[in-house]
Amino acid sequence: MGFTDRPFPGPTESSVDPRLFPAHEEVLGFIERFAEETGVVGLVRFGAEVGRVEMGRRKDEWVVEARGEGGEVMVEVFEAVVVCNGHHGVPRFAEIDVCAGIEKWPGKQVHSYSYRIPEPFQDQILVIIGKGASAHDISRELSKVAKEVHLASRSPDFKVGKLDGYNNIWQHLMIKNVNEDGLVVFDDGSSLHADTILHCTGYKYHFPFLDTKETVSVDDNRVGPLYKHVFPPHLAPYLSFVGLLSKVIIFMSIDLQAKWVARVLSGKISLPPEDEMVASMDEYYFQMEEIGKPKRHTHELYPDEVEHLNWLTAEVGLPPLEDWRFQIYRTVLRRISAHDDNYRDNLDVDSLIQHSLPRVQILQ
């Protein structure tokens, strides 16, 4: 969870904390202290809602319009814009065919974005769509109060049936159709009457304020065209995006992307010519098609996150990241996918670090 030049605080001699997974309040505290101590807070204009970011007559002319807390409108012109609004603000719902009856289905549909506590789902029969970390954690929490929890996924390797170790969690293939009487039918042939469908299906990339004269667009959750997920070749370096990646060590990726953009904008390093950036981007899209990777997964790096992050470290003049970071990250991903509910408690980090250290042979 740390940055290249600021690791996440670990156990100290005076207060040994054996937990490997900090609570979200601690992560927030770490970010806030980082912002205060590095002077970032002093550079942020709080309470200013950006309504328009539009390219002017040149690539290095960007008009930014924002509205203050008192309603006043501020219009300023900048040479460059870095878009860092993330991608966890606009929920992405699973596409259940309207013809399947979802419009007349009497139950409730919610997204994990709105989920806070399990109690409102007391004694309900729930269908959760998704197989990622949010679906994993929320399904376990809901199983303590719900009557039944049913997980649905498009993944072909989803094991259909009751989940080991639980009396009220089942796994199914994706929803095939729903009926007006509340019945939910799955592709595996099973069916049930449900009270709520909970979508743990990620988020949309959304930039309603950004006008690039159609140079950059969002197509099936692919933001593009972007060189290395950051720079649109035709507008680089004056427009860039930080934080679009997923299935990656997210704090480290944002840290390295920010350093890369800063070094480019400050003139310390240069980007390749536009045609080379376009060729690199086209090659990446072609490789996705070759392996059957859906367009909506364009910014998901796993299993290529090691190569990409170390490419970024080289660009900003840093050594490759320690292998133990990837060992821990990948081990956690595998255990979540395998529905290991004890991965937080039985993860042997010391062993992972030890096995990732380079072996040195002393020659005499």
FENURHU-V210727 format. One record per residue. RES is the residue in one letter. D_CENTER is the distance of its C-alpha to the mean C-alpha in whole Angstrom. Layout:
# FENURHU-V210727
RES:D_CENTER + RES:D_CENTER
This chain:
# FENURHU-V210727
M:14 + G:16 + F:17 + T:19 + D:22 + R:21 + P:21 + F:19 + P:23 + G:24 + P:27 + T:31 + E:34 + S:35 + S:32 + V:31 + D:28 + P:27 + R:23 + L:21 + F:18 + P:18 + A:18 + H:16 + E:19 + E:19 + V:16 + L:17 + G:20 + F:19 + I:17 + E:20 + R:23 + F:21 + A:21 + E:25 + E:26 + T:25 + G:26 + V:23 + V:24 + G:27 + L:26 + V:24 + R:25 + F:24 + G:25 + A:25 + E:23 + V:23 + G:24 + R:25 + V:24 + E:26 + M:28 + G:31 + R:34 + R:33 + K:29 + D:30 + E:30 + W:28 + V:29 + V:27 + E:28 + A:27 + R:28 + G:29 + E:30 + G:33 + G:33 + E:34 + V:32 + M:31 + V:31 + E:31 + V:31 + F:29 + E:29 + A:25 + V:22 + V:18 + V:16 + C:13 + N:12 + G:8 + H:7 + H:7 + G:11 + V:12 + P:12 + R:12 + F:15 + A:17 + E:19 + I:22 + D:25 + V:28 + C:31 + A:29 + G:31 + I:27 + E:29 + K:32 + W:30 + P:31 + G:28 + K:26 + Q:22 + V:19 + H:15 + S:14 + Y:13 + S:17 + Y:17 + R:19 + I:22 + P:23 + E:27 + P:27 + F:26 + Q:29 + D:31 + Q:29 + I:28 + L:25 + V:23 + I:19 + I:17 + G:14 + K:14 + G:11 + A:11 + S:11 + A:14 + H:15 + D:16 + I:17 + S:19 + R:21 + E:21 + L:23 + S:25 + K:27 + V:28 + A:28 + K:31 + E:28 + V:25 + H:24 + L:21 + A:20 + S:18 + R:19 + S:19 + P:22 + D:22 + F:22 + K:25 + V:27 + G:29 + K:29 + L:26 + D:28 + G:29 + Y:28 + N:31 + N:29 + I:26 + W:26 + Q:24 + H:24 + L:24 + M:22 + I:24 + K:27 + N:29 + V:29 + N:33 + E:34 + D:36 + G:32 + L:32 + V:29 + V:30 + F:27 + D:28 + D:29 + G:32 + S:32 + S:32 + L:32 + H:32 + A:29 + D:28 + T:25 + I:22 + L:19 + H:16 + C:12 + T:11 + G:8 + Y:8 + K:10 + Y:10 + H:14 + F:16 + P:19 + F:21 + L:21 + D:24 + T:24 + K:27 + E:25 + T:24 + V:20 + S:19 + V:16 + D:17 + D:16 + N:12 + R:13 + V:14 + G:17 + P:19 + L:17 + Y:19 + K:16 + H:13 + V:15 + F:19 + P:20 + P:23 + H:26 + L:25 + A:24 + P:24 + Y:25 + L:21 + S:18 + F:14 + V:12 + G:8 + L:7 + L:6 + S:4 + K:6 + V:8 + I:9 + I:7 + F:10 + M:13 + S:11 + I:11 + D:15 + L:16 + Q:15 + A:16 + K:19 + W:20 + V:20 + A:22 + R:24 + V:25 + L:25 + S:28 + G:30 + K:29 + I:28 + S:28 + L:26 + P:27 + P:29 + E:28 + D:29 + E:28 + M:24 + V:25 + A:26 + S:23 + M:21 + D:23 + E:23 + Y:20 + Y:20 + F:23 + Q:21 + M:19 + E:22 + E:24 + I:22 + G:21 + K:17 + P:16 + K:15 + R:12 + H:11 + T:12 + H:9 + E:8 + L:10 + Y:11 + P:14 + D:15 + E:13 + V:16 + E:18 + H:16 + L:15 + N:19 + W:20 + L:18 + T:20 + A:23 + E:23 + V:23 + G:26 + L:24 + P:25 + P:22 + L:20 + E:22 + D:21 + W:21 + R:17 + F:16 + Q:19 + I:17 + Y:14 + R:15 + T:18 + V:15 + L:13 + R:17 + R:18 + I:16 + S:16 + A:20 + H:20 + D:21 + D:21 + N:23 + Y:20 + R:20 + D:24 + N:25 + L:23 + D:25 + V:23 + D:27 + S:28 + L:24 + I:25 + Q:29 + H:28 + S:26 + L:28 + P:31 + R:34 + V:37 + Q:40 + I:43 + L:46 + Q:50
